[in-house]
Amino acid sequence: MTEEQRKKDFFVETKLYPLLDAIEDHLIYAEYEVDKHGEEFVVLTYGNPLSGRRIRVTGDSLKALTIDVLKHI
C-alpha cells in the first residue's frame, strides 16, 4: 500500500465512516480497499438487509473520494 493509499484508508476509517454512520441508518461499516490490480474502492456494508456496495475511488483526492461516496448513498 502506498503512502497516499494509507492516508485514504485512515481517512475512510476515522472521518468518512463516522459521517456516513450519522446519516445512513443501516450502515454497519465503511472500509477502503485496494484490489490486486491497484484499483481503489470504498466498500459500504449495510445491515438491513445485509448487503454491500463497492464504490470505485481510484485516483481520487480525499475530497473527491467523499463526494463520490456521498453520491452513491
Backbone hydrogen bonds, N-H to C=O, Kabsch-Sander energy under -0.5 kcal/mol:
donor,donor_aa,acceptor,acceptor_aa,energy
6,R,2,T,-2.3
7,K,3,E,-2.0
8,K,4,E,-2.0
9,D,5,Q,-2.6
10,F,6,R,-2.4
11,F,7,K,-2.5
12,V,8,K,-2.8
13,E,9,D,-2.2
14,T,10,F,-2.7
15,K,11,F,-2.6
16,L,11,F,-2.2
17,Y,12,V,-2.7
19,L,15,K,-1.5
20,L,16,L,-2.9
21,D,17,Y,-2.9
22,A,18,P,-1.6
23,I,19,L,-1.2
24,E,20,L,-2.0
25,D,23,I,-0.6
27,L,24,E,-1.2
28,I,45,T,-3.5
29,Y,45,T,-1.5
31,E,43,V,-2.2
33,E,41,F,-2.7
35,D,39,E,-2.6
38,G,35,D,-2.0
41,F,33,E,-2.7
42,V,55,I,-2.3
43,V,31,E,-3.3
43,V,41,F,-0.5
44,L,42,V,-0.6
44,L,53,R,-3.0
45,T,29,Y,-2.9
46,Y,44,L,-0.5
46,Y,51,S,-3.2
47,G,26,H,-3.0
48,N,49,P,-0.7
50,L,47,G,-0.5
51,S,46,Y,-1.8
53,R,44,L,-2.2
55,I,42,V,-2.6
55,I,53,R,-0.5
56,R,54,R,-0.5
57,V,40,E,-2.6
58,T,40,E,-0.8
60,D,57,V,-2.2
65,L,61,S,-2.8
66,T,62,L,-2.2
67,I,63,K,-2.3
68,D,64,A,-2.8
69,V,65,L,-2.3
70,L,66,T,-2.6
71,K,67,I,-1.9
72,H,68,D,-0.7
72,H,69,V,-1.3
73,I,70,L,-0.9
